[in-house]
Amino acid sequence: AKPMVFAGMYPIDQSEYNNLKSAIEKLTINDSSVTVHRDSSLALGAGWRLGFLGLLHMEVFNQRLEQEYNASVILTTPTVPYKAVLSSAKLIKEYREKEITIINPAQFPEKSKVTEYLEPVVLGTIIT
């Protein structure tokens, strides 16, 4: 399973960081489809960037944190990964690839550095 929706999770009170870390580790043992990466924000402090299969998956994970571990968290607006095709050889050498994946909106490159942006799209057929 590949995570497609990413959100930041931060403790409401930074003194609860270790308790929340322990709760997230316990929940991810049972749910291996959640990806966890350490993150920090100037406004929210230390936290994590979590990847989920979808919005419902994120809601269930958050609900389990609250109900099973009595953890209160700040959950940022969920985002999806974008890709950017870099425009110059200098940038390609710097990033070590022509196409970069952007998970965090704060890392979105300027338009002058990019040839095109790519976003996830699903082509599907619904039969009713």
Order of alpha helices (4+ residues) and beta strands (2+ residues): beta-alpha-beta-beta-alpha-beta-beta-alpha-beta-beta
